């Protein structure tokens, strides 16, 4: 995107152009009988005016500092790639996390959407798992779309059992094209691994090979704390237990702080400045104009 860093300077064009139109040099007429003694050298008067206008315009444009802002440059987005692996088994339809009779899954949806909104500089994706796992949303910077997708998810969409191994495997697959230095999986479950074609230990080995860190969050009362703790420990993450909505928010907030992005995108926009080129060309034209005036050609 091409813009001006000091765009208000362009307002100077209004009085300058008005003055150049209204305040022209008045040509004083003189009577002389022998006109043949004079010859007209140099450009016509309109060429002289055009030359002066061009110099002024270029000078004002250089003062306004034209810049090319690159918002797609990787410097704008040196965040973390995160996959939120969410248990959608039948047991997640039970209540118990919130003060109301709201299901665990509905509570998790709300807290997860709040977490996504805070990851300003990161790419986020969603994996849902039950009997099997699938990528509900690819890893993307369009977090509004990811958050909207989370609101459409329901328990039972992937079956009623709990395939933790497949949840990890599909999360790794979602990160397969990631070029981020830091890649995270935040896995939330309320049950034991009892389904799927890949074991959690094999899935963890894949995560280790790809340098992917896994945080685990246990909700409810039927989970396997040892398994979730081993998954987190072996990949360099941490294991959490949340008994209610407030604790769940605190868990995501803790992860949010520990895995904060190293830069802010708004502070690292890539800008290419072009005022110096315009300024050099302006001074060249000004020097040429002065030289022609000195020689009587303008």
C-alpha positions as a printed Julia matrix, in Angstrom:
298×3 Matrix{Float64}:
   0.0     0.0     0.0
   1.4     3.37   -1.07
   0.66    6.26    1.26
   2.18    9.43    2.7
   3.67    9.51    6.18
   2.89   13.23    6.55
  -0.18   13.5     4.36
  -1.25   16.88    5.85
   1.71   18.5     4.07
  -0.21   17.95    0.82
  -2.62   20.67    1.95
   0.12   23.14    1.01
  -0.79   22.42   -2.6
  -4.01   24.38   -2.26
  -2.59   27.87   -1.49
   0.5    27.33   -3.69
  -1.45   26.3    -6.78
  -3.98   29.08   -6.16
  -1.2    31.64   -5.86
   0.54   30.37   -8.99
  -2.72   30.76  -10.85
  -3.62   34.19   -9.48
  -0.19   35.71   -8.78
   1.46   35.4   -12.15
   4.23   37.71  -13.18
   2.81   40.68  -14.98
   4.45   41.36  -18.32
   5.01   45.11  -18.7
   4.53   46.27  -22.25
   7.22   48.51  -23.74
   7.05   50.32  -27.05
  10.03   49.71  -29.31
  10.16   50.42  -32.98
  12.91   48.04  -34.04
  11.61   44.6   -32.98
  13.82   42.92  -35.57
  16.82   43.56  -33.29
  15.45   41.07  -30.74
  15.15   37.32  -31.04
  13.14   35.06  -28.74
  15.39   32.45  -27.19
  14.53   29.62  -24.83
  11.19   27.91  -24.18
   7.85   29.54  -24.28
   6.4    31.17  -21.17
   3.99   28.28  -20.47
   6.96   25.91  -20.42
   8.64   28.08  -17.8
   5.52   28.03  -15.61
   5.17   24.29  -16.01
   8.8    23.82  -14.96
   8.3    25.86  -11.79
   5.03   24.1   -10.91
   6.68   20.71  -11.36
   9.55   21.64   -9.03
   7.15   22.86   -6.34
   4.91   19.81   -6.64
   7.82   17.41   -6.36
   9.21   19.28   -3.37
   5.87   19.09   -1.53
   5.47   15.39   -2.36
   8.94   14.71   -0.95
   8.06   16.61    2.26
   4.91   14.47    2.6
   7.25   11.42    2.57
   5.7     8.79    0.3
   6.08    5.28    1.72
   5.26    1.78    0.57
   3.87   -0.26    3.47
   4.15   -4.02    3.15
   1.5    -5.63    5.37
   2.12   -9.11    3.98
   5.8    -9.14    4.9
   6.73  -11.86    7.41
   8.02   -9.12    9.75
   4.39   -8.28   10.46
   3.58  -11.74   11.68
   6.34  -13.35   13.7
   3.94  -14.94   16.11
   3.22  -18.52   17.16
   1.28  -21.18   15.28
  -1.29  -22.73   17.61
  -3.71  -25.62   17.18
  -6.49  -25.96   19.73
  -7.4   -29.67   19.94
 -10.81  -29.91   21.61
 -12.52  -33.04   22.91
 -16.05  -33.26   21.46
 -16.94  -36.7    22.81
 -20.35  -37.43   24.29
 -19.21  -36.78   27.85
 -18.43  -33.14   26.95
 -22.2   -32.64   26.69
 -22.5   -33.0    30.46
 -22.67  -29.93   32.69
 -20.31  -29.09   35.49
 -17.87  -26.35   34.46
 -20.14  -23.33   34.71
 -22.5   -22.23   37.46
 -25.47  -22.89   35.16
 -26.57  -26.17   33.55
 -24.56  -25.27   30.46
 -22.6   -28.19   28.97
 -18.83  -28.43   29.38
 -18.45  -28.06   25.65
 -20.4   -24.78   25.54
 -18.28  -23.39   28.36
 -15.09  -24.48   26.59
 -16.29  -22.83   23.36
 -16.75  -19.49   25.11
 -13.37  -19.59   26.88
 -11.55  -20.75   23.73
 -13.02  -17.88   21.69
 -11.76  -15.41   24.3
  -8.3   -16.99   24.07
  -8.28  -16.76   20.26
  -9.16  -13.06   20.41
  -6.05  -12.38   22.52
  -3.6   -14.02   20.08
  -3.26  -10.92   17.93
  -0.05  -11.91   16.13
  -0.53  -15.64   15.85
  -1.98  -18.17   13.45
  -4.62  -20.4    15.05
  -6.32  -23.61   13.96
  -8.93  -25.96   15.45
  -8.98  -29.78   15.64
 -12.0   -31.65   16.98
 -11.71  -35.23   18.22
 -14.0   -37.99   19.46
 -13.97  -41.5    17.91
 -11.74  -39.88   15.29
 -10.27  -36.42   14.75
 -10.6   -33.85   11.99
  -9.32  -30.35   11.25
 -12.27  -28.03   11.84
 -10.28  -24.94   10.84
  -6.8   -24.82    9.27
  -4.06  -22.78   10.91
  -4.73  -19.24    9.74
  -4.24  -15.58   10.65
  -7.97  -14.9    10.1
  -8.89  -15.44   13.73
 -12.38  -13.98   13.34
 -13.19  -16.89   11.03
 -11.6   -19.4    13.42
 -13.61  -18.0    16.34
 -16.8   -18.19   14.27
 -16.02  -21.81   13.37
 -15.64  -22.68   17.07
 -19.17  -21.42   17.72
 -20.57  -23.85   15.1
 -18.97  -26.96   16.64
 -21.03  -29.47   18.62
 -20.45  -32.54   20.72
 -20.78  -35.84   18.88
 -19.56  -34.41   15.56
 -16.61  -36.81   15.69
 -18.29  -39.58   17.7
 -18.83  -40.22   21.39
 -15.5   -41.78   22.39
 -12.09  -40.16   22.99
  -9.26  -40.59   20.49
  -6.54  -38.47   22.07
  -3.84  -39.95   19.81
  -5.74  -38.97   16.68
  -6.42  -35.52   18.14
  -2.66  -34.99   18.47
  -1.92  -36.52   15.06
  -4.43  -34.28   13.25
  -3.09  -31.26   15.11
   0.41  -32.11   13.87
  -1.01  -32.43   10.36
  -2.6   -28.98   10.7
   0.87  -27.62   11.54
   2.61  -29.48    8.7
   3.01  -26.33    6.57
   3.95  -24.07    9.48
   7.14  -22.02    9.16
   6.85  -20.55   12.66
   9.71  -21.1    15.08
   7.25  -21.96   17.86
   4.42  -24.44   17.27
   1.91  -25.34   19.98
  -0.91  -27.79   20.49
  -3.31  -27.03   23.35
  -5.24  -30.25   23.93
  -8.36  -30.23   26.1
 -10.11  -33.43   27.14
 -12.45  -34.79   29.82
 -11.9   -38.51   29.25
  -9.44  -41.34   28.81
  -8.01  -42.41   25.47
 -10.29  -45.24   24.27
 -10.52  -44.92   20.5
  -8.61  -44.2    17.32
  -6.02  -45.93   15.17
  -2.94  -44.25   16.73
  -1.85  -44.34   20.34
  -1.05  -41.16   22.29
   2.59  -42.29   22.71
   3.06  -42.66   18.94
   1.43  -39.28   18.38
   3.71  -37.7    20.98
   6.74  -39.16   19.19
   5.59  -37.42   15.99
   5.23  -34.13   17.91
   8.75  -34.5    19.33
  10.19  -35.12   15.86
   8.61  -31.91   14.6
   9.55  -29.87   17.69
   5.9   -29.23   18.62
   5.06  -28.41   22.22
   1.83  -29.77   23.71
  -0.11  -28.25   26.61
  -2.85  -30.45   28.06
  -5.96  -29.33   29.93
  -8.15  -31.79   31.81
 -11.77  -31.0    32.67
 -14.44  -33.16   34.3
 -13.61  -36.15   36.48
 -13.0   -39.15   34.2
  -9.71  -38.13   32.6
  -6.35  -39.9    32.88
  -4.08  -37.4    34.69
  -0.93  -39.49   34.22
  -1.39  -39.75   30.45
  -2.06  -36.03   30.0
   0.89  -35.13   32.19
   3.22  -37.41   30.22
   2.06  -35.92   26.91
   2.84  -32.41   28.14
   6.13  -33.28   29.86
   7.58  -35.24   26.92
   6.95  -32.35   24.5
   8.08  -29.5    26.77
   4.61  -28.27   27.66
   2.62  -28.24   30.88
  -0.39  -30.12   32.15
  -3.38  -28.4    33.8
  -6.61  -29.39   35.51
  -9.63  -27.07   35.48
 -12.56  -27.81   37.78
 -14.73  -24.89   36.7
 -15.0   -22.05   34.19
 -12.88  -19.61   36.19
 -10.05  -22.11   36.52
 -10.29  -22.88   32.81
  -9.94  -19.17   32.0
  -6.93  -18.98   34.31
  -5.32  -21.94   32.5
  -5.68  -20.33   29.08
  -4.5   -17.02   30.48
  -1.43  -18.72   31.95
  -0.61  -20.3    28.59
  -1.26  -16.97   26.91
   1.37  -15.3    29.12
   3.97  -18.06   28.89
   3.72  -18.33   25.11
   3.46  -14.65   24.28
   4.53  -13.5    20.83
   7.95  -11.88   20.71
   6.84   -8.83   18.69
   3.79   -6.73   18.02
   2.71   -6.57   14.4
   1.7    -2.89   14.53
   5.23   -1.91   15.56
   6.98   -3.83   12.81
   5.3    -2.81    9.59
   7.84   -2.89    6.78
   8.12    0.59    5.27
  10.07    1.6     2.18
  10.7     5.35    1.95
  10.88    7.11   -1.42
  11.11   10.8    -0.49
  14.88   10.88   -1.04
  14.55    9.9    -4.7
  11.95   12.59   -5.33
  14.06   15.14   -3.46
  17.19   14.37   -5.5
  15.22   14.69   -8.75
  13.67   17.96   -7.49
  17.07   19.5    -6.74
  18.29   18.39  -10.14
  15.39   20.2   -11.82
  15.92   23.25   -9.61
  19.62   23.39  -10.49
  18.74   23.07  -14.17
  16.19   25.86  -13.87
  18.66   28.18  -12.09
  21.29   27.43  -14.72
  18.91   28.3   -17.52
  17.93   31.53  -15.77
  21.57   32.4   -15.29
  22.2    31.89  -19.01
  19.1    33.84  -19.91
  17.31   30.85  -21.39
  14.38   30.89  -19.01
